[in-house]
Amino acid sequence: MTVHDISIRPLDPLKDAELIHPWVTDPKAAFWMMQGFKLQDVEREYMAIAANPHHDAFIGSVDGEPAFLMERYDPAKVELVGLYEAQPGDVGMHFLVAPTDTPVHGFTRRVITAVMAELFADPATARVVVEPDVRNTAVHALNEAVGFVPDREIQKPEKKALLSFCTRAQFEAAVGVAA
């Protein structure tokens, strides 16, 4: 599979809530903190994101099949306000791969690479900022594989997070993209 098989479109909270509800409530998605959410709760959460001018959600498809959720946000306005010194061109990111009974080796890495390529496709994006739960070691390894460098642990209201950054140059070096 190549990155060309991956497409990303804006999430429609009313049409897509039914699709993503089983994703965000799956035990493997524990770090999304939506375990007990009903369909209406997921709808409400993504309606709030859609209404926020500093936060966007997307559905990613692989070979035409919805396969992942991506969020992009302005860390100076949401999620990380007051927790670090934001720089112009900072973009926050969350991503979640849909649960599957038949995992494909390397799939999640291809997804995060496509997510990062999508974020850096905007020339205004200088670096991507993430704040995963400190206990989420699997995502820390994925983040480092695409160029993220951990900065420090920060305390958010809902979790202790590992603040990490990835510049365009770090991403390109990590995934072998010519600058």
LOGUPA-946355 format. One record per residue: residue number from 1; residue in three letters; z, y, x of N, C-alpha, C in turn. Coordinates in nm, 4 decimals. Example, Ala and Ser with C-alpha at 12.3 -4.5 7.8 and 13.67 -1.06 7.14 Angstrom:
BEGIN
 gugu tidren     n_up  n_north   n_east    ca_up ca_north  ca_east     c_up  c_north   c_east
    1    ALA   0.7800  -0.5690   1.3190   0.7800  -0.4500   1.2300   0.7800  -0.3300   1.3200
    2    SER   0.7080  -0.2250   1.2850   0.7140  -0.1060   1.3670   0.7870   0.0030   1.2900
This chain:
BEGIN
 gugu tidren     n_up  n_north   n_east    ca_up ca_north  ca_east     c_up  c_north   c_east
    1    MET   0.0000  -0.1182   0.0859   0.0000   0.0000   0.0000   0.0000   0.1229   0.0893
    2    THR  -0.0742   0.2245   0.0485  -0.0757   0.3498   0.1227  -0.0175   0.4594   0.0357
    3    VAL   0.0071   0.5742   0.0977   0.0616   0.6878   0.0246  -0.0353   0.7320  -0.0846
    4    HIS  -0.1636   0.7002  -0.0690  -0.2629   0.7405  -0.1688  -0.2393   0.6747  -0.3047
    5    ASP  -0.1620   0.5666  -0.3075  -0.1321   0.4973  -0.4323  -0.0208   0.5668  -0.5112
    6    ILE   0.0392   0.6695  -0.4527   0.1557   0.7348  -0.5123   0.1171   0.8690  -0.5729
    7    SER   0.1590   0.8894  -0.6976   0.1369   1.0189  -0.7627   0.2693   1.0679  -0.8195
    8    ILE   0.2822   1.1998  -0.8268   0.4062   1.2612  -0.8733   0.3714   1.3636  -0.9799
    9    ARG   0.4427   1.3561  -1.0932   0.4188   1.4499  -1.2033   0.5520   1.5038  -1.2543
   10    PRO   0.5498   1.6220  -1.3182   0.6749   1.6739  -1.3742   0.7327   1.5787  -1.4791
   11    LEU   0.8647   1.5660  -1.4789   0.9345   1.4840  -1.5773   0.9444   1.5624  -1.7085
   12    ASP   0.9160   1.4953  -1.8182   0.9332   1.5533  -1.9514   1.0616   1.4919  -2.0086
   13    PRO   1.1695   1.5722  -2.0194   1.2990   1.5145  -2.0598   1.2953   1.4358  -2.1900
   14    LEU   1.2194   1.4823  -2.2881   1.2163   1.4119  -2.4169   1.1324   1.2853  -2.4102
   15    LYS   1.0181   1.2921  -2.3428   0.9307   1.1746  -2.3352   0.9768   1.0732  -2.2311
   16    ASP   1.0403   1.1194  -2.1220   1.0721   1.0305  -2.0109   1.2164   0.9793  -2.0082
   17    ALA   1.3037   1.0323  -2.0936   1.4443   0.9888  -2.0911   1.4557   0.8382  -2.1134
   18    GLU   1.3766   0.7848  -2.2042   1.3816   0.6410  -2.2325   1.3390   0.5585  -2.1107
   19    LEU   1.2422   0.6104  -2.0351   1.1948   0.5439  -1.9135   1.3035   0.5427  -1.8058
   20    ILE   1.3648   0.6588  -1.7807   1.4582   0.6685  -1.6679   1.6009   0.6270  -1.7014
   21    HIS   1.6351   0.6185  -1.8304   1.7719   0.5798  -1.8675   1.8162   0.4508  -1.7982
   22    PRO   1.7363   0.3432  -1.8031   1.7812   0.2212  -1.7337   1.7860   0.2379  -1.5815
   23    TRP   1.7094   0.3308  -1.5268   1.7113   0.3536  -1.3816   1.8431   0.4167  -1.3394
   24    VAL   1.8794   0.5276  -1.4055   1.9966   0.6056  -1.3622   2.1289   0.5404  -1.4012
   25    THR   2.1261   0.4446  -1.4931   2.2482   0.3753  -1.5347   2.2618   0.2371  -1.4710
   26    ASP   2.1627   0.1961  -1.3937   2.1667   0.0669  -1.3260   2.2809   0.0663  -1.2234
   27    PRO   2.3470  -0.0485  -1.2048   2.4543  -0.0545  -1.1041   2.4106  -0.0082  -0.9648
   28    LYS   2.2832  -0.0309  -0.9293   2.2331   0.0122  -0.7979   2.2221   0.1645  -0.7888
   29    ALA   2.2294   0.2328  -0.9021   2.2204   0.3795  -0.9048   2.3591   0.4425  -0.9182
   30    ALA   2.4609   0.3718  -0.8748   2.5987   0.4200  -0.8909   2.6193   0.5604  -0.8349
   31    PHE   2.5491   0.5928  -0.7250   2.5687   0.7238  -0.6639   2.5078   0.8381  -0.7459
   32    TRP   2.4335   0.8049  -0.8540   2.3811   0.9093  -0.9442   2.4870   0.9492  -1.0467
   33    MET   2.5960   0.8732  -1.0512   2.7100   0.9038  -1.1369   2.6731   0.9175  -1.2846
   34    MET   2.5872   0.8284  -1.3326   2.5463   0.8287  -1.4735   2.5709   0.6916  -1.5366
   35    GLN   2.6573   0.6100  -1.4760   2.6768   0.4719  -1.5204   2.7013   0.4557  -1.6690
   36    GLY   2.7838   0.5377  -1.7297   2.8147   0.5203  -1.8711   2.7284   0.6037  -1.9646
   37    PHE   2.6254   0.6661  -1.9115   2.5431   0.7567  -1.9930   2.4641   0.6821  -2.0996
   38    LYS   2.4644   0.7380  -2.2190   2.3770   0.6909  -2.3268   2.2432   0.7629  -2.3103
   39    LEU   2.1423   0.7165  -2.3818   2.0091   0.7770  -2.3748   2.0160   0.9284  -2.3979
   40    GLN   2.0947   0.9703  -2.4982   2.1061   1.1134  -2.5298   2.1696   1.1913  -2.4149
   41    ASP   2.2600   1.1289  -2.3405   2.3226   1.1949  -2.2261   2.2195   1.2209  -2.1160
   42    VAL   2.1340   1.1224  -2.0916   2.0289   1.1372  -1.9905   1.9313   1.2456  -2.0350
   43    GLU   1.8942   1.2414  -2.1620   1.8057   1.3447  -2.2184   1.8665   1.4831  -2.1968
   44    ARG   1.9930   1.4978  -2.2289   2.0639   1.6261  -2.2161   2.0671   1.6720  -2.0703
   45    GLU   2.0981   1.5805  -1.9806   2.1039   1.6124  -1.8375   1.9697   1.6658  -1.7874
   46    TYR   1.8608   1.6001  -1.8269   1.7287   1.6417  -1.7785   1.6736   1.7614  -1.8552
   47    MET   1.7217   1.7847  -1.9760   1.6882   1.9091  -2.0468   1.7519   2.0268  -1.9712
   48    ALA   1.8748   2.0087  -1.9246   1.9431   2.1139  -1.8477   1.8684   2.1415  -1.7175
   49    ILE   1.8207   2.0372  -1.6515   1.7425   2.0569  -1.5286   1.6135   2.1306  -1.5611
   50    ALA   1.5459   2.0894  -1.6680   1.4201   2.1548  -1.7071   1.4410   2.3023  -1.7389
   51    ALA   1.5573   2.3356  -1.7919   1.5862   2.4747  -1.8286   1.6300   2.5588  -1.7087
   52    ASN   1.6618   2.4942  -1.5980   1.7113   2.5658  -1.4801   1.5930   2.6076  -1.3923
   53    PRO   1.5749   2.7379  -1.3681   1.4611   2.7824  -1.2865   1.4710   2.7412  -1.1398
   54    HIS   1.5850   2.6876  -1.0973   1.6049   2.6512  -0.9573   1.6136   2.5003  -0.9354
   55    HIS   1.5751   2.4212  -1.0376   1.5890   2.2754  -1.0304   1.4733   2.2128  -1.1082
   56    ASP   1.4048   2.1166  -1.0491   1.2923   2.0488  -1.1145   1.3074   1.8986  -1.0982
   57    ALA   1.2573   1.8238  -1.1949   1.2593   1.6780  -1.1867   1.1171   1.6254  -1.2054
   58    PHE   1.0883   1.5134  -1.1390   0.9547   1.4550  -1.1387   0.9637   1.3038  -1.1514
   59    ILE   0.8573   1.2456  -1.2053   0.8412   1.1006  -1.2090   0.7328   1.0664  -1.1076
   60    GLY   0.7638   0.9699  -1.0233   0.6655   0.9227  -0.9269   0.6133   0.7874  -0.9709
   61    SER   0.4819   0.7705  -0.9582   0.4193   0.6432  -0.9939   0.3544   0.5822  -0.8706
   62    VAL   0.3570   0.4512  -0.8657   0.2907   0.3764  -0.7599   0.1895   0.2868  -0.8290
   63    ASP   0.0647   0.3008  -0.7899  -0.0443   0.2265  -0.8543  -0.0429   0.2467  -1.0058
   64    GLY  -0.0101   0.3680  -1.0493  -0.0121   0.4021  -1.1913   0.1120   0.3620  -1.2692
   65    GLU   0.2059   0.2930  -1.2045   0.3284   0.2494  -1.2719   0.4449   0.3388  -1.2315
   66    PRO   0.5176   0.3960  -1.3292   0.6346   0.4767  -1.2938   0.7318   0.3950  -1.2091
   67    ALA   0.7724   0.4523  -1.0931   0.8518   0.3750  -0.9984   0.9683   0.4523  -0.9367
   68    PHE   0.9673   0.5859  -0.9505   1.0789   0.6598  -0.8920   1.0965   0.7955  -0.9575
   69    LEU   1.2169   0.8462  -0.9370   1.2584   0.9761  -0.9880   1.2797   1.0658  -0.8671
   70    MET   1.2362   1.1898  -0.8775   1.2521   1.2860  -0.7684   1.3028   1.4158  -0.8283
   71    GLU   1.3973   1.4779  -0.7594   1.4428   1.6109  -0.7990   1.4283   1.7043  -0.6804
   72    ARG   1.3867   1.8270  -0.7110   1.3747   1.9329  -0.6105   1.4596   2.0488  -0.6609
   73    TYR   1.5385   2.1083  -0.5723   1.6223   2.2200  -0.6154   1.6373   2.3225  -0.5038
   74    ASP   1.6785   2.4423  -0.5425   1.7063   2.5487  -0.4464   1.8542   2.5389  -0.4111
   75    PRO   1.8868   2.4917  -0.2897   2.0266   2.4697  -0.2551   2.1093   2.5984  -0.2447
   76    ALA   2.0437   2.7122  -0.2388   2.1163   2.8398  -0.2374   2.1600   2.8788  -0.3781
   77    LYS   2.1004   2.8147  -0.4820   2.1284   2.8501  -0.6222   2.1992   2.7397  -0.7003
   78    VAL   2.1779   2.6140  -0.6636   2.2421   2.5001  -0.7311   2.2828   2.3953  -0.6270
   79    GLU   2.3751   2.3113  -0.6624   2.4232   2.1977  -0.5818   2.5050   2.2359  -0.4592
   80    LEU   2.4558   2.3287  -0.3774   2.5218   2.3557  -0.2496   2.5669   2.5002  -0.2330
   81    VAL   2.5750   2.5732  -0.3421   2.6154   2.7133  -0.3364   2.7521   2.7260  -0.2683
   82    GLY   2.7559   2.8058  -0.1617   2.8806   2.8303  -0.0911   2.9263   2.7180   0.0005
   83    LEU   2.8513   2.6083   0.0084   2.8930   2.4944   0.0907   2.8247   2.4904   0.2274
   84    TYR   2.7204   2.5706   0.2432   2.6536   2.5808   0.3729   2.5748   2.7108   0.3714
   85    GLU   2.5269   2.7522   0.4897   2.4506   2.8759   0.4989   2.3029   2.8457   0.4761
   86    ALA   2.2566   2.8758   0.3556   2.1172   2.8496   0.3209   2.0240   2.9381   0.4022
   87    GLN   1.9078   2.8832   0.4346   1.8052   2.9582   0.5071   1.6818   2.9698   0.4194
   88    PRO   1.6011   3.0746   0.4396   1.4760   3.0840   0.3637   1.3920   2.9581   0.3883
   89    GLY   1.3340   2.9051   0.2829   1.2511   2.7851   0.2953   1.3269   2.6549   0.2808
   90    ASP   1.4592   2.6620   0.2548   1.5359   2.5396   0.2302   1.5034   2.4859   0.0916
   91    VAL   1.4843   2.3562   0.0814   1.4595   2.2893  -0.0461   1.5495   2.1669  -0.0519
   92    GLY   1.6252   2.1542  -0.1608   1.7100   2.0374  -0.1802   1.6326   1.9260  -0.2478
   93    MET   1.6724   1.8018  -0.2222   1.5998   1.6869  -0.2762   1.6953   1.5740  -0.3120
   94    HIS   1.6662   1.5081  -0.4253   1.7286   1.3810  -0.4633   1.6133   1.2872  -0.4975
   95    PHE   1.6291   1.1589  -0.4714   1.5289   1.0630  -0.5193   1.5968   0.9318  -0.5531
   96    LEU   1.5372   0.8601  -0.6474   1.5902   0.7326  -0.6930   1.4733   0.6399  -0.7230
   97    VAL   1.4744   0.5238  -0.6615   1.3716   0.4236  -0.6879   1.4166   0.3399  -0.8067
   98    ALA   1.3246   0.3132  -0.8974   1.3558   0.2316  -1.0150   1.4039   0.0939  -0.9712
   99    PRO   1.5049   0.0398  -1.0410   1.5530  -0.0950  -1.0059   1.4448  -0.1991  -1.0331
  100    THR   1.4470  -0.3044  -0.9538   1.3495  -0.4114  -0.9724   1.4138  -0.5452  -0.9375
  101    ASP   1.3634  -0.6506  -0.9998   1.4084  -0.7861  -0.9676   1.3299  -0.8429  -0.8502
  102    THR   1.2196  -0.7760  -0.8152   1.1346  -0.8249  -0.7060   1.1124  -0.7125  -0.6042
  103    PRO   1.2127  -0.6863  -0.5204   1.1984  -0.5794  -0.4216   1.0837  -0.6068  -0.3242
  104    VAL   1.0170  -0.5002  -0.2832   0.9075  -0.5086  -0.1875   0.9558  -0.4445  -0.0577
  105    HIS   0.9502  -0.5196   0.0518   0.9972  -0.4688   0.1804   0.9237  -0.3395   0.2179
  106    GLY   1.0006  -0.2378   0.2518   0.9418  -0.1108   0.2941   0.9071  -0.0157   0.1808
  107    PHE   0.9240  -0.0608   0.0565   0.8835   0.0212  -0.0589   0.9608   0.1531  -0.0656
  108    THR   1.0932   0.1474  -0.0541   1.1742   0.2687  -0.0663   1.1411   0.3662   0.0457
  109    ARG   1.1138   0.3145   0.1634   1.0755   0.4027   0.2746   0.9423   0.4716   0.2451
  110    ARG   0.8478   0.3983   0.1874   0.7200   0.4613   0.1496   0.7428   0.5690   0.0444
  111    VAL   0.8342   0.5432  -0.0490   0.8632   0.6417  -0.1532   0.9242   0.7680  -0.0930
  112    ILE   1.0266   0.7548  -0.0091   1.0886   0.8755   0.0471   0.9886   0.9506   0.1353
  113    THR   0.9004   0.8789   0.2030   0.7972   0.9448   0.2840   0.7039   1.0260   0.1945
  114    ALA   0.6659   0.9696   0.0801   0.5795   1.0417  -0.0148   0.6518   1.1621  -0.0752
  115    VAL   0.7801   1.1458  -0.1056   0.8604   1.2564  -0.1597   0.8649   1.3705  -0.0580
  116    MET   0.8922   1.3371   0.0665   0.8991   1.4397   0.1709   0.7630   1.5067   0.1917
  117    ALA   0.6566   1.4271   0.1904   0.5215   1.4843   0.2057   0.4929   1.5810   0.0908
  118    GLU   0.5353   1.5447  -0.0297   0.5165   1.6314  -0.1465   0.5934   1.7629  -0.1279
  119    LEU   0.7162   1.7557  -0.0809   0.7955   1.8771  -0.0607   0.7350   1.9646   0.0484
  120    PHE   0.6908   1.9046   0.1579   0.6316   1.9813   0.2669   0.4879   2.0247   0.2387
  121    ALA   0.4275   1.9737   0.1309   0.2944   2.0203   0.0913   0.2992   2.1679   0.0513
  122    ASP   0.4178   2.2143   0.0122   0.4371   2.3560  -0.0183   0.4623   2.4272   0.1142
  123    PRO   0.3716   2.5189   0.1539   0.3900   2.5860   0.2821   0.5204   2.6666   0.2918
  124    ALA   0.5805   2.6990   0.1789   0.7059   2.7754   0.1794   0.8258   2.6884   0.2177
  125    THR   0.8096   2.5560   0.2131   0.9199   2.4663   0.2488   0.9317   2.4582   0.4002
  126    ALA   1.0453   2.5055   0.4529   1.0704   2.5015   0.5973   1.1527   2.3790   0.6361
  127    ARG   1.2501   2.3452   0.5511   1.3297   2.2251   0.5770   1.3834   2.1732   0.4441
  128    VAL   1.4095   2.0422   0.4439   1.4630   1.9758   0.3258   1.6109   1.9475   0.3531
  129    VAL   1.6919   1.9704   0.2502   1.8363   1.9547   0.2578   1.8767   1.8428   0.1617
  130    VAL   1.9614   1.7515   0.2093   2.0140   1.6468   0.1217   2.1656   1.6400   0.1367
  131    GLU   2.2304   1.5889   0.0322   2.3768   1.5790   0.0315   2.4201   1.4501  -0.0369
  132    PRO   2.3766   1.3348   0.0211   2.4173   1.2084  -0.0405   2.5658   1.1785  -0.0168
  133    ASP   2.6193   1.0956  -0.1028   2.7567   1.0493  -0.0888   2.7755   0.9887   0.0507
  134    VAL   2.8878   1.0199   0.1149   2.9122   0.9670   0.2498   2.9110   0.8140   0.2527
  135    ARG   2.9420   0.7498   0.1403   2.9460   0.6027   0.1357   2.8088   0.5391   0.1181
  136    ASN   2.7071   0.6195   0.0915   2.5733   0.5659   0.0636   2.4973   0.5430   0.1947
  137    THR   2.5420   0.4423   0.2700   2.4850   0.4182   0.4025   2.3369   0.3801   0.3985
  138    ALA   2.2933   0.3147   0.2912   2.1514   0.2774   0.2812   2.0632   0.4015   0.2792
  139    VAL   2.1034   0.5029   0.2042   2.0209   0.6237   0.1979   2.0326   0.7050   0.3263
  140    HIS   2.1459   0.6977   0.3951   2.1568   0.7679   0.5237   2.0521   0.7127   0.6209
  141    ALA   2.0374   0.5805   0.6243   1.9397   0.5174   0.7138   1.7967   0.5576   0.6749
  142    LEU   1.7684   0.5593   0.5459   1.6352   0.6023   0.4999   1.6098   0.7476   0.5372
  143    ASN   1.7097   0.8328   0.5147   1.6943   0.9741   0.5481   1.6641   0.9910   0.6967
  144    GLU   1.7383   0.9208   0.7815   1.7148   0.9322   0.9253   1.5765   0.8805   0.9631
  145    ALA   1.5270   0.7797   0.8914   1.3944   0.7239   0.9208   1.2820   0.8249   0.8976
  146    VAL   1.3055   0.9214   0.8096   1.2013   1.0227   0.7845   1.2345   1.1564   0.8513
  147    GLY   1.3342   1.1575   0.9400   1.3587   1.2760   1.0208   1.4841   1.3558   0.9931
  148    PHE   1.5642   1.3150   0.8941   1.6870   1.3904   0.8659   1.7870   1.3754   0.9794
  149    VAL   1.8566   1.4848   1.0067   1.9638   1.4851   1.1050   2.0925   1.5225   1.0310
  150    PRO   2.1931   1.4334   1.0340   2.3197   1.4657   0.9688   2.3837   1.5887   1.0346
  151    ASP   2.4398   1.6760   0.9533   2.5040   1.7964   1.0042   2.6557   1.7792   1.0009
  152    ARG   2.7099   1.7586   0.8781   2.8547   1.7417   0.8645   2.8863   1.6922   0.7240
  153    GLU   3.0094   1.6450   0.7083   3.0555   1.6071   0.5755   3.1020   1.7330   0.5033
  154    ILE   3.0711   1.7396   0.3753   3.1152   1.8513   0.2917   3.1801   1.7947   0.1663
  155    GLN   3.2700   1.8696   0.1073   3.3347   1.8263  -0.0161   3.2711   1.8985  -0.1336
  156    LYS   3.2021   1.8230  -0.2180   3.1465   1.8766  -0.3416   3.2464   1.8439  -0.4526
  157    PRO   3.2338   1.9080  -0.5681   3.3286   1.8776  -0.6762   3.3307   1.7291  -0.7141
  158    GLU   3.2150   1.6629  -0.7091   3.2059   1.5250  -0.7568   3.2086   1.4197  -0.6464
  159    LYS   3.1997   1.4613  -0.5184   3.1917   1.3617  -0.4112   3.2094   1.4262  -0.2747
  160    LYS   3.2379   1.3403  -0.1762   3.2306   1.3818  -0.0360   3.0885   1.3469   0.0072
  161    ALA   3.0175   1.4465   0.0610   2.8752   1.4289   0.0894   2.8445   1.4492   0.2369
  162    LEU   2.7372   1.3853   0.2826   2.6877   1.4031   0.4185   2.5717   1.5017   0.4128
  163    LEU   2.5974   1.6254   0.4529   2.4946   1.7288   0.4546   2.3998   1.7000   0.5701
  164    SER   2.2707   1.6896   0.5378   2.1702   1.6578   0.6395   2.0477   1.7446   0.6180
  165    PHE   1.9766   1.7707   0.7279   1.8588   1.8573   0.7240   1.7401   1.7886   0.7895
  166    CYS   1.6202   1.8250   0.7423   1.4967   1.7750   0.8018   1.3943   1.8870   0.8009
  167    THR   1.3522   1.9308   0.9199   1.2472   2.0321   0.9284   1.1111   1.9635   0.9166
  168    ARG   1.0100   2.0430   0.8948   0.8726   1.9907   0.8884   0.8401   1.9154   1.0181
  169    ALA   0.8737   1.9745   1.1329   0.8444   1.9109   1.2622   0.9190   1.7788   1.2783
  170    GLN   1.0445   1.7746   1.2332   1.1219   1.6488   1.2423   1.0591   1.5411   1.1553
  171    PHE   1.0156   1.5797   1.0335   0.9512   1.4848   0.9433   0.8226   1.4312   1.0057
  172    GLU   0.7391   1.5220   1.0541   0.6102   1.4810   1.1121   0.6303   1.3900   1.2322
  173    ALA   0.7298   1.4207   1.3168   0.7571   1.3358   1.4331   0.8072   1.1978   1.3903
  174    ALA   0.8908   1.1941   1.2868   0.9497   1.0677   1.2422   0.8474   0.9743   1.1786
  175    VAL   0.7534   1.0320   1.1040   0.6573   0.9457   1.0331   0.5212   0.9407   1.0999
  176    GLY   0.5084   1.0102   1.2129   0.3834   1.0023   1.2889   0.2694   1.0836   1.2324
  177    VAL   0.3017   1.1941   1.1654   0.1985   1.2830   1.1128   0.1626   1.3827   1.2217
  178    ALA   0.0341   1.4044   1.2435  -0.0078   1.5044   1.3419   0.0259   1.6435   1.2912
  179    ALA   0.0832   1.7224   1.3788   0.1232   1.8589   1.3399   0.0034   1.9501   1.3243
